[in-house]
Amino acid sequence: MNDPDLKLLYSEACISRQVERLAEEINRDYEGRELLIICVLKGGVIFLSDLVRRLKVPVKIDFVQLASYGEGTESQGVVELRKNFDSSVKGKDVLIVEDIVDSGFSMEFLSQKILNQTPSSLKACVFLDKKARRMVPFEADYVGISVEDAFLVGYGLDLDERYRNLPGIYSKG
């Protein structure tokens, strides 16, 4: 993509190495167990696709769609549930997969929603963790890369639905 405002931060090769590392950790932690993965749409889909192809444990996949940004670049702190997951989580080992956590509002909201339905276990796997923007105390169990406070696009991350298809992760602006 020829956009002078984009600066490559993480290459496709770097991303692949981190996804492989995360898959190894998850395979180790869930060996002999079945895992229900709930992926946060839309950004998490690309990460999910790369991750599940590397998992050796049996998995089932479901999706949820949340919104907290509207059309801007700042979380408004109010999370809207646009699509609920369909699976029963009661008594299951559940892993939330998300592209990025920054303010933490969406992940806190989803975690509480799942915990209210008594899973056997609940963990979160995020590809990017932007702690500088955290507004609620949320810690992911599996983190691909901890990032600084910049607006990021690519590898599922978007700006008004653009740039998701970029194979690397870029800062914008």
N, C-alpha and C positions, 0 to 999 in steps of 0.2 A: 504494500500500500504506500502510495506516495503522499504522505502527509508530513509536512515539516514540523508539526507540533508533537509528533510521536517520537519518543526516545526509548529504544529497546533496553529493558531492564533484565529480562530473563528469556533466554533463547529456548527454542523447542527442545534442544538436547538437555539443557538444565532442567526444564520442566519434567522431561521423561525420567531423569535420574531421581527427582524428588517423588514422583508418582511410584516408581519402583520401590523406593525406600518405605513409603507409606504402606504399600501393599504387603511388603515383607513383615512389617510390624503388625498389621491387621491379621495376616495369615497366622502369625505366631500366637497372637492373643485370642483368636477364635478357633484355633485348631480343634477339630472334632465337634464343632457346633455349627448350627445354621444361623445365618445372619440376615436380618431384614434391614435393607438399606432404604432410607427415605431421603430422596434427593430433592434439594430445593431448586425449583425451576426459576428462571430459565438458565441462568449462568452456570449452575452446577452440572449441567448435562455433559458438557465436554469433558470435564474432570472425571465425572462418574464413568463415562465410557472408557477412558483410559485406565481408570482404577480397577473396575470389575474384570477387565480382561486379564489382569494380573493376579486376581484373587484365586486361591486354590480351595477355599472353604465354600460350601454351598451357600448361595445367596438368592434372596428374593428381592425384587426392586419395586418401590412405589415412589410416588411423586407428590410434592406439595408445592403450591405457589403462594408466595407472600409478597407484599409490597410495603415498603416504608419510605421510599424515595420519591414517589410520584414521578414527575418529569425532571426533577432537579438532580443535583449532585450531593445534597445533604440529607441525611435521614431526618424525618420529621418526628421520630420517636413514637409514632402510632403505627402499629403493624396491622395490615389488612390481610385477611386470609382469602385468597382468590380461588384456590383449589385445595381442598382437603385431601389427605391421603386416604386410600380406600381400605387398606389392610388393617386387620385387628393387630394391635401391638401387645395385647395382654399376654404376659408370660414369655415374650420373645426377646431375643437379643437384638437391639435396635441400634443402628448406626446412622446418624444424620450426616449426609454429604453435602457440602456447600462450597462454592467457589471462594468466597471471601467473608470474613467477619471483621467488621470495624466497630460501629457503635455497640453492637451486641444485642440490640433490641429484638431483631428477628430471631436470632438463635435462642435467646432467653424465652421468647414467646413460644417458639416451637418446642423447645425442651419441656417447658411446663405443660403444654398441651399433651405431649406424649407421656410424661411422667404421671399425669392424672389418669392415664389408662393402664397403669401398673405393668410396664414391661419387666422382663427379668433383669435386663440391664439396658442402659442408655449411654452411648458415647457419641462424640461429634468428631468428624474429620473435615477439616477445612484446608483448602489449598493455600490460601493467603490469610495471614493474621496481621491485622493493622491495629496493634494495641494502642497506638497514640490517639486513636479516635474513640476508644472504648468509653461508653457512658454507663454501662451496667456491668457488674462483675461476672463476666462469662469467660471461661477458659476451655478451649478445645482440647480434646484428648490426643488428637493426631493433627499435626500442623506441617504442611509442606514447606512454606517459606514465611518467615516473619518479615514484614515490609514496613518501610517508613510511611509517613503521611504524605501521599501523593495520589492524584486521581489516576487510576489504572484502567487500561482497556486491553482486550485480547484474551485468548484462551477462555472464552465464555463471558468475560467482563465487557460491559457495554457502556455506551453513552447514547441515550435515546435509541436503543436497539441496533446501533452500529458498532462495528469493530469486533464483535464476538468471535468471528471466524479467523482472526489472526492467530497464527500458531505460537507466537511468543507473547510475552506480557510487556506492555509499554506504559510509560507515563505519558499523560496527555496534558499539554499546556506548558 
